[in-house]
Amino acid sequence: MKKRLIPLLALSALGTILASCGESAGTWSWEKASEDKVLNYALLIGQIDHNDSAARTAGIREALGTRPTTHDTNANNEKAVKGSLKLGETTFEVNEVESGEQKSTAGATWDQQTATTTTEAWLNGHDDIDFFVSNNDGMAEGAIGATNWVEGMPIFGYDSNQSTLSYIKEGKIMGTVNQNAPAQAAAIYMTARNAIDGLTDADIYTKGFTEESTKGYGKIASKVTYSDAAHSLLVDNVAVTKDNVESFMTDDITNLAEKGVKKGTTKRAKVWQSYYSESDNFLNSSMQPLFNHYKDLFNFDVTVAKGDGSDDTKTMGYLDSATGYDAYIINMVKTTGTKAYLDKIASLTGATAEAPTSKPVIFWNRQGTKSDGTTDTEVMKDSRFKSIYYVGFDAIQGGKLQGEMIVDYFKDLAK
C-alpha cells in the first residue's frame, strides 16, 4: 500500500494520531504519492469508437509515455504500456492501472453517473492510484462525486464546462481544455449561412472567417483552420488551470461570444439542428446557449432535435419529417453514421448526383469516422450535395494539450 493514503478502516483506531499529525483519512499529498517514484493513474474513456475520445486518450498516453510504440488507428483500442516521466531530477515509472468506457446500462456514452460508479469500484480495488484523467468534464465531475473520492487527488477533464471551472478554482479539479465553444458555434452558423446564401468554394470558409462577411455577418476573431481533404473547419483549444481559470468563468456563456459577429442582411432561413444527447453537459450548458445567442444574428429559425446518446434511432426518427428546411446541422450519436444521415437528407430533399441539392449539411461536435476510428474523408465528397462540412475543434491538438497540461502539473509539484 502506498503511504500517501490512510485507510478508512484505520481512522477509528488512529484518530488521535491522525489529528496530531494533521492528516485525515483519504487525503492525497504529493509527498506521499512521490515517495515510491511510481505514478499510477486511471483513465475514464468517453466512447471507444469516437475519434475525439481516441485523440484525447492518445494525447494523454503519449505525454505520460504509456502509449505503445506500435499504434492502432484508434488509441482506445490499444493496451497501455509502462511509461516513464522525468520530474526534476527524478524519473518516475508511470502505469495506467485502470481504463474503461463510461457507458450506461441504457447505452449512453460519456456518462457522468457511470463514471461515479466506476470510480468508486476502481478506488475500492486499488490503494495505489495517484491521479485520474477523464476524456471530458462531465465524467471528471462524476469521479469526484464518488463516495470514496480521495480529497485532493489530481484529476483532469476536458470541455471547460462552467461547473468544472468552479471546481478548478476550488482546487477539486486540476485542469481542463477549453475547446472555444463561442468560436465553434459561430463558425457552425457562419458556414451554414454562407452556403444558404449561395456562396461557393473558398468563399464558404473565408467570408466571415479570414475576411469580413459580404452579407453583413461580420468576422469571427478566433483562428479557424480549413482542411480541404476533410472538408473541416477547426478551432484551436486552450488549456485551463487555476492560473487562468477566472478568465473563462462567467455566469452567462454568451458573455464570451464572438463580438465580431453581427446581424446580417440576408433573409431568414429555416434550420434543422440535432444534438446527439439531451443530457450532455458541454452541449447543453455551453453550446446551446451560444447557438441561441447567435441564431437571431444569423437570421435563423432553428428547430432542435435531441437524441438519447445511445444510438441514432431517436434522432433519425425526428429527421423523417424534417422537410422544407434550408440547412441541416447534424450532431451524430455514432460517428460512423455520416452516410446514413446523408442518405436520409438526400431522400428528404430529392438530391441526386445528377441534381445535387444546394442545401448545406453541417456536421458538428462529432466528426465522421470509419469503423476503425479514422476520419472518413471520402463520405464528405458525396456528389448529391454541393456543401458538406464538419465544423468543430482540433481533436488531435486538444488531446496533446491535455497530456501536456498533466505533465506540467506534476512538474510544478516536483519543483
C-alpha positions, -999 to 999 in steps of 0.1 A, spaced: 0 0 0 12 35 -8 18 55 23 1 86 9 -34 72 17 -45 64 52 -71 35 51 -106 45 60 -109 15 84 -79 27 103 -94 60 111 -112 50 143 -82 33 157 -57 60 147 -79 91 151 -58 106 178 -26 100 159 -40 114 127 -53 145 143 -20 152 159 -1 150 126 -27 169 106 -35 140 82 -71 129 75 -84 97 61 -85 97 23 -63 127 19 -38 129 -11 -4 145 -9 24 148 -34 50 139 -8 34 105 -2 24 100 -38 60 105 -50 80 87 -24 80 53 -43 88 70 -76 58 54 -92 28 73 -106 -4 52 -112 -34 67 -129 -69 57 -140 -84 68 -173 -121 75 -179 -128 69 -216 -159 86 -231 -166 64 -261 -144 37 -276 -152 44 -312 -153 82 -310 -124 100 -327 -123 128 -302 -121 103 -273 -94 84 -291 -74 116 -297 -76 125 -260 -65 91 -250 -36 92 -274 -25 126 -262 -26 115 -226 -7 83 -231 19 99 -254 26 126 -228 29 100 -200 49 75 -220 22 48 -217 12 46 -254 27 16 -272 52 22 -299 30 4 -324 -1 24 -328 -37 13 -335 -57 37 -357 -78 42 -325 -58 47 -293 -88 35 -273 -82 0 -287 -45 -1 -276 -32 -16 -244 -13 9 -223 23 1 -216 46 10 -187 58 46 -191 83 70 -175 83 107 -167 112 128 -156 102 153 -130 130 175 -118 160 151 -112 138 121 -106 125 97 -132 91 82 -123 76 49 -135 41 56 -149 13 30 -151 -23 31 -163 -38 8 -138 -74 11 -149 -92 24 -180 -127 19 -194 -155 34 -215 -182 51 -194 -213 37 -209 -246 35 -190 -268 4 -189 -291 23 -213 -262 26 -238 -254 63 -232 -216 70 -235 -196 97 -218 -219 91 -189 -213 110 -157 -232 87 -133 -214 57 -147 -181 75 -140 -191 79 -104 -198 42 -100 -167 32 -119 -145 55 -98 -159 40 -66 -151 5 -79 -116 14 -90 -107 31 -57 -121 1 -38 -99 -22 -59 -67 -2 -57 -49 16 -29 -22 30 -52 -40 52 -77 -22 86 -78 -44 105 -102 -73 103 -126 -77 116 -162 -110 119 -180 -120 123 -216 -145 150 -206 -155 173 -177 -188 155 -171 -171 122 -162 -144 141 -141 -172 156 -121 -187 122 -118 -155 109 -104 -151 135 -77 -187 127 -67 -176 91 -57 -184 83 -21 -148 72 -16 -131 100 -36 -97 109 -22 -96 146 -11 -70 165 -31 -63 137 -56 -54 152 -90 -80 148 -118 -81 164 -152 -110 169 -176 -118 183 -210 -145 207 -222 -143 237 -199 -178 234 -186 -187 263 -163 -193 239 -134 -159 224 -139 -142 258 -139 -157 264 -105 -142 231 -93 -108 242 -107 -110 274 -88 -118 254 -56 -88 231 -63 -110 200 -67 -102 195 -104 -68 205 -116 -73 214 -152 -95 211 -183 -92 220 -220 -113 248 -234 -124 240 -270 -135 275 -277 -173 269 -278 -181 306 -287 -159 303 -319 -172 268 -327 -209 278 -325 -202 310 -345 -183 290 -372 -210 264 -375 -236 290 -382 -213 312 -404 -206 281 -426 -243 273 -429 -252 309 -436 -226 313 -463 -239 281 -481 -275 291 -477 -268 325 -492 -252 309 -523 -216 313 -516 -194 286 -531 -159 271 -529 -134 291 -508 -159 318 -501 -178 295 -477 -148 291 -454 -132 325 -458 -161 350 -458 -167 358 -421 -135 339 -412 -104 354 -426 -124 382 -443 -154 402 -435 -187 386 -444 -201 401 -476 -236 397 -462 -232 418 -431 -224 389 -406 -191 403 -395 -160 383 -389 -150 356 -363 -119 368 -345 -107 333 -334 -85 313 -357 -104 287 -377 -84 263 -399 -98 248 -430 -88 213 -443 -99 206 -479 -93 168 -475 -117 165 -447 -140 195 -456 -135 206 -420 -132 239 -402 -114 235 -368 -107 259 -339 -78 255 -316 -81 245 -279 -67 262 -248 -55 246 -215 -73 259 -184 -58 256 -149 -60 275 -116 -37 301 -131 -61 313 -159 -94 298 -149 -110 332 -139 -107 345 -175 -130 317 -187 -156 319 -158 -189 336 -164 -225 334 -152 -235 336 -188 -215 318 -215 -228 343 -241 -207 370 -225 -178 351 -242 -195 351 -276 -176 363 -307 -180 401 -306 -172 404 -343 -203 385 -354 -230 410 -365 -266 407 -375 -266 401 -413 -288 414 -441 -300 382 -458 -335 368 -454 -345 344 -426 -337 308 -431 -351 276 -416 -325 253 -400 -329 218 -386 -303 211 -359 -297 179 -339 -279 172 -306 -266 137 -300 -278 137 -264 -303 157 -243 -281 152 -212 -246 161 -225 -231 187 -201 -210 206 -226 -235 207 -254 -264 218 -232 -246 242 -209 -222 258 -233 -231 252 -270 -269 255 -269 -269 289 -251 -244 302 -277 -265 289 -306 -295 306 -291 -275 338 -289 -262 336 -325 -294 324 -342 -310 358 -344 -278 374 -356 -277 349 -385 -314 353 -392 -321 316 -384 -353 299 -373 -340 268 -357 -358 235 -350 -339 215 -324 -340 177 -321 -322 159 -293 -311 122 -292 -308 99 -263 -270 95 -266 -272 57 -271 -278 54 -309 -292 74 -338 -326 59 -339 -344 87 -320 -327 115 -340 -333 97 -373 -370 94 -363 -372 132 -359 -354 137 -392 -380 116 -410 -404 146 -411 -378 174 -415 -388 187 -449 -387 223 -461 -355 233 -443 -327 254 -458 -299 237 -439 -293 206 -418 -268 209 -388 -261 174 -375 -246 161 -343 -245 123 -347 -246 98 -319 -224 73 -337 -195 89 -356 -198 61 -383 -233 74 -392 -224 101 -417 -236 83 -448 -268 72 -431 -276 109 -424 -267 120 -459 -289 92 -474 -318 104 -453 -313 141 -461 -309 132 -498 -342 114 -497 -359 144 -480 -345 169 -505 -347 148 -536 -309 152 -541 -291 130 -566 -256 131 -582 -272 145 -613 -292 171 -595 -273 179 -562 -290 199 -535 -277 233 -526 -290 229 -490 -259 225 -468 -253 197 -444 -230 207 -415 -218 181 -391 -207 194 -357 -191 182 -324 -187 146 -338 -167 142 -369 -175 113 -392 -152 83 -389 -147 49 -405 -152 18 -384 -115 18 -375 -119 53 -359 -100 72 -386 -116 103 -401 -139 95 -431 -129 120 -457 -145 102 -487 -180 105 -473 -177 142 -472 -174 143 -510 -209 129 -516 -218 142 -551 -255 146 -541 -246 177 -521 -230 209 -530 -220 217 -494 -210 192 -467 -187 204 -439 -176 194 -404 -171 223 -380 -156 217 -346 -123 218 -327 -89 203 -335 -92 169 -316 -55 159 -321 -42 193 -309 -66 192 -279 -55 157 -269 -19 167 -270 -27 198 -250 -44 178 -222 -14 155 -220 10 184 -218 -12 200 -191 -10 169 -169 28 167 -172 32 204 -165 11 200 -133 33 173 -119 65 192 -129 53 221 -108 46 198 -79 81 183 -82 99 216 -81 
